[in-house]
Amino acid sequence: MQIRDATADDFEALRAVAAASLHDSYHHMLDPKTIDEALEEWYAADLLAQQLADDDAVLLVAEDDAGVVAFSQSEIVGRTPADGRILWLHVHPDHRGHGYGSRLLTRTKEALVDHGAQQISGVVLDGNRHGNEFYRGHGFERAGDRTVTVADETLTENVFVAADEEHVEWESLDEVTLGDETAHVNYAEAHRGTEGQFYEAYVDAERERRYGLFCGACNSFDTAMGPMEEVVCNSCGNRRKATRWDAAYL
């Protein structure tokens, strides 16, 4: 899976993923017509174009061989402190359960910090149990709620704020098999490379035995580390500088 900035060419794919995600997540609490009306309102091409042109907006897509399978919409809100707010993180229902959401969350947080965010928050409708559990499971704490209007319906949206990461350890393990190699990749432990993220990999799910680094740019375990902990992927050339120069991630 590759994660990149969205472009105007992605608009139709974004709407398709959002439609599948919203109908799957909210069919138990919203009428299908309400969801369709919200999609028309939120994902019009002109609004998406405005987001792409907005310096305070972050729109990332995740794609694999099937095309765009997930995306996140975020923005910088306020200035004291600057809040990097994740408005939506959609994963197509057919691609859930494979760590895509966790990897996209990691990259989104990093992109928001690059845009000046001093804290990270996320919002999710109260009725989306899995969405609320997702944020809690990734080191976010519920900070309050607010009222939002979806089409003509008034709903409660929960606000989550990323806890102090010096005191919160979260993990997102995914068992990855490539050829005859199998390891548990933890997408919470990310190191920025020139072409994409490197992720810590372990022999066991308990993370007691380190396997090495997994290259997220090309999905390869063929990585090498130098004496100063510089890392290079032998498959695609993705590279991380020596640690004394690297202030890479949250």
N, C-alpha and C positions, 0 to 999 in steps of 0.2 A: 504494500500500500504506500502511495505517495501523498504527501500533504503539501499544498501550495496555495498561493494567493488565488482567489477567484478572478475570473475575467468575464467580459460581456458574453463570451461564447458559452459560458456555463449557465446562463439564466434558465433555460428550459430544464436542464438537469437539476438545478436547485429547486425549482418548483415541483418537479416530480418527486424528489426525495422528501421535500417538506410535506407534500400531500400524503405520501405513504406513511411518513412518520406521525403526522398529526392525527390521521384517521386511526392508526393503530393505537396510539397513546391515549386518545381522548374519546373514542367511540362510546365508552361507557358513561360519559358525562355530558357530551355535546351532541346535538343533532348533526347528522352528516351535512345538512344544508348550511348550518352555522359554520362548520369547518370550511366548507367550500367558499363561503362568503369571506371568511378571514383570509384564506389563501389568495383570493382575488385582490384583497385590500393590501396584504402585507408583501406579496411577491409580484407586484406589477413590475414590468421591465424598467419603467422610469425610476421607481423607488430603488431598485437594485443598482441602477446606474448612478444614482445619487450617492449611495453608500460607497461604491467603488471610488468615487471622486472625493469623498470626505476623508480628510487627513486624520480625523478622530475615530474612524470606523475601521474595523478589522473583519474581513470576510475570507475565511479559509475553506478550502474543499479538500476532501480525502478521496482518492480514486484508486481503483485497482483495475484488473483486466476487464471488469464489467462496466467501467466508467466511473462517474461520480457516485459514491455510495454514502457520503456523509458530508456535512458542512457545519461551520459555526459562524454565528453573527455576533459581533461584539462592538462596543464603543467605549470611548473615554468620556466619563461623566464627571464634571466638576474639576476643581484644581487644587483644593486644600482639604484632604489629599485627593489626588487624581485617582478616580475609581475606574478600573478596567472591568466593565460590566458585560458578562456573557448573556446575551439576550436569548439566543437559541443555540442548541447543539443537537442537530438532527442526525440520526443514523437510520438508514433504510432498514425496515424490519427484517428483511432477508439477510442482512449482514450484521445483526446484533449478536452479542455473545462472543465476539472474536477479538475484543480489545480495541476496536476501531475508535469507540467513543473516548476511551482513556488516552489513547495516543493523540487524538485530536484535542482533547482538553489540555494535555501537556503543552502541545505546540501553541495553542491559543493563549495560554497563560504567558508563555515566553514572548509571543508577539505583542501582547498588551503591555508587558514590561518594556519592551523595545519602543513602544509608542508613548512611554512616560507614565504608565500606571504605577501607583504606589501601593495599591491594594487591589485584590481581585474579588469580584462578587459574581454571583450567578442568580438568575431568577427562573422559577418554574411554577406552573400552576399547581395549586394545592392538591388537586385531584389526581395528579400524575404521580402515583406512588413510586414507580421505578425511577422517575426523574429526581424525586426528592432523595431517594436512597442512593442514587448515583453521586450526588453532591456530598452527602454525608460520608459515603464510603471513600471519598477522595479528599478528605481533610477539610471540608467546608463546615461551618457552623451556621445554623439558622439564626439570622439577626433580626427578623421581623417579617412583616407582610405588607401588602398594599393591594388596592382594588384596581382591577383592570377591566376593560370592556372588550369582549370578543364578539364581533358583529353587534348584536343588540343585547347580549347577555353580560351581566356584571359578575365577575369571578374574583376569587382571592388568589394572589400570586405570592409565593414565599420567596424571600430574599436570603441568600446564603453568602457568607463571606469566608474567604480562605483564612483558616487559622494561621497563627504564627508558625511558619514551617520549620522553625528551629525546634519546636516542641511537638510537632505532629508528623508521624511517619505513616504514609499511606502506600499501598502497593497495588499494582494492577498486573497480575501475572497471567501470562498466556503461554501455553505449551506450544512451541514452534518446532516443526519437523521439516528439515530440508535435506533431501537425499537420505543419508544414513545418520544424520546429526539431529538430535533432539535436545532441546534445552528449554528452561522456563525463563522467558523474557519478562523483565519487570519494566513496564513503560513509565513507571513513576520515577525511575532513576535514569534521567536523560542527560546526555552530554552533547552540546551543540557541535556539529561538524560543518564543513564548508558546503556540503550538498544536502545535508539532512542530519537527523539525530542519530547518535549512538545510544544504545540501551544496554544496561547491565543484564547479563544472562547467568542463570544458575543451573547446576546439575539437578538440584532437587527443589521441590515446591516450597520447602521451608527456608530457602535461601541460605543454607549453611555452607554449601560448596559452590564457589564461583566458577562459572564456565568460561566467561570471556565477555566480549562485547558484540552486540548484534547491530548491524548497520541498517537503519531504517530507510536510508535512501534507496537501497537496492534489495533489501531483505536478504542479507548474507551474514554468515558467521565467519567469513574469511577476512578477519581483521588482525592487525598486528600492532603491538604496543612497543614503543621505544623506551630508552632508559629514563627519559624525562616525562614518561607517560603520554607522549604524543601518540596519536592513534591514526592508522590509515586503513582504509578498506581496500583489499587487494582486488576486489571485483569491480568497483566503480571509481575508485580514487577519492572517495569522501575522506576528509582529513580533519583531525582535531589537533590544535596546536599543543605544545608542551603546557603542562598544568600551571606553570608559573606565569604564563601569559593568558590563561583561560579563566574568564569570569563568566561562564557560559549560561548557567541556568539558575532558576529560583532556588 
